[in-house]
Amino acid sequence: MTTATRSEFDQGIALTPHAAEPGTYEAELGEGWQIGGGVNGGLLLAVAGHALSLSHGEHPDPLSITGHYLSASRPGPATVRTETVRRGRTLTTGTAVLAQGGEERLRVLATYGDLATLDGDVATSAKPPVMPLPDECIGAEHAPPQFIEQAALLQRFDLRLDPATVGWALGQPSRNGRIQGWFRLADGRRPDPLLLLLVADALPPVTFDLGLPGWAPTVELTVHLRAKPAPGWLRVSHTTRNLAGGYFEEDCEIWDEAGRLVAQSRQLARAPRL
């Protein structure tokens, strides 16, 4: 990607300020970000997150952001309305509502700060997932044809899945509830905090590894951002420990090229309907 070419991700989250309504932005949700029956939930969270970044000025980075998905989004125009709830010296908290045709699709509550100013000390027992190098992993082009047909967004990704967690693609799910792999954008755009919101929902649903193929719509997604990611590959792991009542939780960790845990997330999603 040259400096004169804007990344597909930047085009996907692009916003135009509403002339008559401060804090309101117009967006265009692209067909290239569809998964299953609607636009990918991570992309939607990044669109709303971008609007809050623009509204929060000196606090540009989401530290904690939660989105509740109220209805399936479709490609086409969308409006994002933001409101600042509290603005402090180091943090700003605000809300955003993404709507289409007057119908709410996503409602967000988030706290923003400046990741560049955070203390660099790290004390953690967390360790990055162990898996083969990207060239030794399985590219998205090897996914089952029926999955690729329902996941236009895979064309935007350079996604390499750990061979140990793709038995589901061969009809042999491990049933351990884990899918992990390497992620970067296909056009070479460097990762940043807004991209991490997409990455938190970028891998195939972890229910695939439970032997449950199909669309798993997100009900709620919370992402905690811990640092600005270094350039290069991101290591991403999705796990689940509990499926009950037709819903499951999906925990995600995102590690950057420097070996730092840069984001964590948990979402509640509806299990695929057989």
Long-range contacts (C-beta under 8 A, 24 or more apart in sequence): 1-187, 1-188, 1-189, 5-187, 7-185, 7-187, 7-188, 7-189, 8-32, 8-156, 8-185, 8-186, 8-187, 9-46, 9-156, 9-185, 9-187, 9-189, 9-195, 9-198, 10-189, 12-43, 12-46, 12-47, 12-156, 13-43, 13-46, 13-47, 13-50, 13-194, 15-47, 15-50, 15-51, 15-54, 15-80, 17-54, 18-79, 21-81, 23-55, 23-81, 23-82, 23-83, 23-84, 24-79, 24-80, 24-81, 24-82, 25-51, 25-54, 25-79, 25-80, 25-82, 26-77, 26-78, 26-79, 26-80, 27-77, 27-78, 27-79, 27-80, 27-98, 28-76, 28-77, 28-78, 29-73, 29-74, 29-75, 29-76, 29-77, 29-78, 29-100, 30-75, 31-75, 31-152, 32-152, 32-153, 32-155, 32-156, 33-75, 33-152, 33-153, 33-156, 34-75, 34-150, 34-151, 34-152, 34-153, 35-150, 35-151, 35-152, 35-153, 35-215, 36-150, 36-151, 36-214, 36-215, 36-216, 36-217, 37-72, 37-215, 37-217, 38-72, 38-73, 38-74, 38-217, 39-72, 39-73, 39-74, 39-75, 40-153, 40-198, 40-201, 40-202, 41-67, 41-69, 41-106, 41-201, 41-217, 41-218, 41-221, 41-267, 42-197, 42-198, 42-199, 42-200, 42-201, 42-202, 42-221, 43-153, 43-198, 43-201, 44-69, 44-73, 44-98, 44-105, 44-106, 45-106, 45-108, 45-197, 45-198, 45-200, 45-201, 45-221, 45-223, 46-194, 46-195, 46-197, 46-198, 47-78, 47-80, 47-98, 48-80, 48-96, 48-98, 48-106, 48-108, 49-96, 49-108, 49-110, 49-193, 49-194, 49-197, 50-194, 51-80, 51-82, 51-96, 52-82, 52-94, 52-96, 52-108, 52-110, 52-112, 53-112, 53-194, 55-82, 55-84, 55-94, 56-84, 56-87, 56-92, 56-94, 56-112, 57-92, 58-114, 59-87, 59-90, 59-91, 59-92, 59-112, 59-113, 59-114, 60-112, 60-114, 61-112, 61-113, 61-114, 61-115, 61-116, 61-193, 61-225, 61-228, 62-110, 62-111, 62-112, 62-193, 62-194, 62-197, 62-223, 62-225, 63-91, 63-111, 63-112, 63-113, 63-115, 63-224, 63-225, 64-110, 64-111, 64-222, 64-223, 64-224, 64-225, 65-108, 65-109, 65-110, 65-111, 65-197, 65-222, 65-223, 65-225, 66-108, 66-109, 66-110, 66-220, 66-221, 66-222, 66-223, 67-106, 67-107, 67-108, 67-220, 67-221, 67-222, 68-106, 68-107, 68-108, 68-219, 68-220, 69-105, 69-106, 69-217, 69-218, 69-219, 69-220, 69-221, 70-104, 70-105, 70-106, 70-107, 71-103, 71-104, 71-105, 72-105, 72-217, 73-98, 73-100, 73-105, 73-106, 74-100, 76-100, 78-105, 90-114, 90-117, 115-193, 115-225, 115-227, 115-228, 116-228, 118-227, 122-260, 124-261, 126-253, 126-261, 128-235, 128-253, 128-255, 128-259, 128-261, 129-162, 129-180, 129-235, 129-237, 129-253, 129-255, 131-162, 131-164, 131-180, 131-181, 131-182, 131-235, 132-162, 132-163, 134-160, 134-182, 134-233, 135-160, 136-163, 137-161, 137-162, 137-163, 137-181, 137-182, 138-162, 138-163, 138-166, 138-169, 138-181, 142-169, 143-169, 143-204, 144-169, 147-204, 147-213, 150-215, 153-202, 155-186, 156-185, 156-186, 156-187, 157-183, 157-184, 157-185, 157-186, 157-202, 158-183, 158-184, 158-185, 158-186, 159-183, 159-202, 159-203, 161-203, 161-204, 165-209, 167-209, 168-208, 168-209, 168-211, 168-213, 169-208, 173-208, 173-209, 173-210, 173-211, 174-209, 175-209, 175-210, 175-211, 176-209, 177-206, 177-209, 177-210, 177-239, 177-240, 177-241, 178-206, 178-209, 178-237, 178-238, 178-239, 179-203, 179-204, 179-206, 179-208, 179-209, 179-237, 179-238, 180-235, 180-236, 180-237, 180-238, 181-235, 181-236, 182-233, 182-234, 182-235, 182-236, 183-233, 183-234, 183-235, 183-236, 184-232, 184-233, 184-234, 190-231, 191-229, 191-230, 191-231, 191-232, 191-234, 191-256, 192-228, 192-229, 193-225, 193-228, 193-229, 195-229, 196-223, 196-225, 196-229, 196-234, 196-254, 196-262, 196-263, 197-223, 199-234, 199-236, 199-254, 199-263, 200-252, 200-254, 200-263, 200-265, 200-267, 201-252, 201-265, 201-267, 202-236, 203-236, 203-238, 203-252, 205-250, 205-269, 205-272, 206-238, 206-239, 206-240, 206-248, 206-250, 207-240, 207-243, 207-248, 207-269, 207-271, 207-272, 210-240, 210-243, 212-271, 212-272, 212-274, 213-272, 214-272, 214-273, 214-274, 215-272, 216-248, 216-269, 216-270, 216-271, 216-272, 217-269, 217-270, 218-267, 218-268, 218-269, 219-247, 219-267, 219-268, 219-269, 219-270, 220-267, 220-268, 221-265, 221-266, 221-267, 222-265, 222-266, 222-267, 223-263, 223-264, 223-265, 224-263, 224-264, 224-265, 225-262, 225-263, 226-260, 226-261, 226-262, 226-263, 226-264, 227-256, 227-260, 227-261, 227-262, 228-262, 229-254, 229-256, 229-257, 229-260, 229-262, 229-263, 230-256, 230-257, 230-258, 230-260, 231-257, 232-256, 232-257, 233-257, 234-262, 243-271, 246-270, 246-271, 247-271
